[in-house]
């Protein structure tokens, strides 16, 4: 594996996280409650941190097991952001 591909895979992971994030923002606009990008990150700071942590752990795990390529990194980013959204919303619902 060439040295520079890890940067492409890391970029694809971040693009996957961002793509899922944009899906959430677009859905909020469709639901009639549009939110700004910064507003989402500020109001969901713990979910954002959880996304970063899980994405890093999944990325490192895939790298160590030889399962990392640009496509799998992209979908791992989407999955990590989705996981954080689901977990965060469940916790919010239990608190309220």
SVG drawing of the C-alpha trace seen along z (x, -y; Angstrom):
<svg xmlns="http://www.w3.org/2000/svg" viewBox="-42 -29 47 37">
<polyline fill="none" stroke="black" stroke-width="0.4" points="0.0,0.0 1.5,-3.3 2.1,-5.8 -0.2,-8.5 -3.3,-6.4 -3.8,-6.7 -4.5,-10.4 -7.1,-9.6 -8.7,-7.1 -8.7,-9.6 -10.2,-12.2 -12.9,-9.8 -13.7,-9.0 -14.3,-12.7 -16.3,-13.1 -18.5,-10.2 -19.1,-11.9 -19.8,-15.2 -22.2,-13.6 -24.3,-12.1 -24.2,-15.4 -25.5,-17.2 -28.3,-14.6 -29.4,-15.5 -29.4,-19.2 -31.3,-18.7 -33.9,-16.5 -34.4,-19.2 -35.2,-21.7 -37.7,-19.3 -39.3,-18.9 -39.8,-22.7 -37.2,-23.3 -34.1,-24.4 -30.9,-24.5 -27.5,-26.2 -24.4,-24.1 -22.8,-25.8 -26.0,-25.7 -26.2,-21.9 -22.6,-21.4 -23.0,-23.6 -26.4,-22.1 -25.1,-18.5 -21.6,-18.9 -21.5,-15.5 -22.8,-13.7 -20.2,-15.5 -17.4,-14.4 -18.7,-10.9 -18.7,-10.9 -15.0,-12.0 -14.0,-9.4 -15.8,-6.5 -14.7,-7.4 -11.1,-7.5 -11.4,-4.1 -13.1,-2.5 -10.5,-4.0 -7.6,-2.6 -9.3,0.8 -9.8,1.1 -6.3,-0.1 -4.8,2.5 -6.9,5.4 -6.2,4.5 -9.8,3.7 -9.3,0.0 -9.8,-1.4 -11.4,-4.6 -14.8,-3.2 -14.9,-1.4 -13.6,-4.6 -16.4,-6.6 -19.1,-4.3 -17.4,-4.0 -17.7,-7.7 -21.4,-7.6 -22.0,-4.7 -20.1,-6.4 -22.1,-9.6 -25.3,-7.7 -24.4,-5.7 -23.7,-8.9 -27.0,-10.4 -29.0,-7.4 -27.2,-7.0 -27.5,-10.8 -31.2,-10.9 -31.9,-7.9 -30.0,-9.5 -31.8,-12.8 -35.2,-11.1 -34.4,-9.3 -33.3,-12.5 -36.5,-14.4"/>
</svg>
